[in-house]
Amino acid sequence: MLRRRAGLLAFLCLGVAGCTADGAAPAPPSAASSPAVPTVAEPTLAEPTLAGPTGPVAGCDSQRAEPLDPLQPFDVPATGGTVTGLAFGAVPARVGDELKIVWRVTGTGDLSVRPVRPDGTEGELVFGPEPHGGSNFAAPGDEWGTGFVLDQAGCWQLELSRDDVAATVPLLVEEAAA
């Protein structure tokens, strides 16, 4: 009985949809009378602007530099997991400064950190990544410490990776104070 009612309902709906007020079949839609179908562009990620203490930095405007505040955790966009940093040292970072950053990174395997100078050459780690047994730095993942001496002004790229997590942290370094 239920099947008969569903069939009758479908038949009536189709019959009503095919009729117009004067009994004639509806005309097929023309290109002029059809509403335009909006096209949707494929989603893209907008590239944020590198903003330092004084605004955008030439040569790094398609990068995002972390506005580091001493002892304030910062989240880093990552693939495959999460990355959170905690900076110790002079901020904003200046040429000649040593900057220590403690990282919390989810995932598996050892942490690899590669500092890349603004000119594209590889910078030096003063130490690390050194695993930390624990601390009061509350963020997901395992904890490591790293140290850098920043010897060029501009936009550094700190490349972090584990077996299944990767992130790049743009870091604005200013000229040394006169």
KACORWO-V876722 format. One record per backbone hydrogen bond with DSSP energy under -1.0 kcal/mol. NH is the residue of the N-H (numbers start at 1). CO is the residue of the C=O. If there is no record, write none. Layout:
nh->NH co->CO
nh->NH co->CO
//
This chain:
nh->5 co->1
nh->6 co->2
nh->7 co->3
nh->8 co->4
nh->9 co->5
nh->10 co->6
nh->11 co->7
nh->12 co->8
nh->13 co->9
nh->14 co->10
nh->15 co->11
nh->16 co->12
nh->17 co->13
nh->18 co->14
nh->19 co->16
nh->23 co->20
nh->34 co->30
nh->52 co->55
nh->55 co->52
nh->60 co->57
nh->63 co->60
nh->66 co->170
nh->68 co->66
nh->71 co->87
nh->72 co->69
nh->74 co->85
nh->76 co->83
nh->79 co->166
nh->84 co->104
nh->85 co->74
nh->86 co->102
nh->88 co->100
nh->95 co->174
nh->96 co->150
nh->97 co->94
nh->99 co->148
nh->100 co->88
nh->101 co->146
nh->102 co->86
nh->103 co->144
nh->104 co->84
nh->105 co->142
nh->106 co->82
nh->112 co->161
nh->114 co->159
nh->116 co->157
nh->117 co->121
nh->120 co->117
nh->123 co->115
nh->126 co->147
nh->127 co->147
nh->130 co->145
nh->132 co->143
nh->138 co->136
nh->139 co->137
nh->142 co->105
nh->144 co->103
nh->145 co->130
nh->146 co->101
nh->147 co->127
nh->148 co->99
nh->150 co->97
nh->154 co->173
nh->156 co->171
nh->157 co->116
nh->158 co->169
nh->159 co->114
nh->160 co->167
nh->161 co->112
nh->162 co->165
nh->163 co->108
nh->166 co->79
nh->167 co->160
nh->169 co->158
nh->171 co->156
nh->173 co->154
nh->174 co->93
//
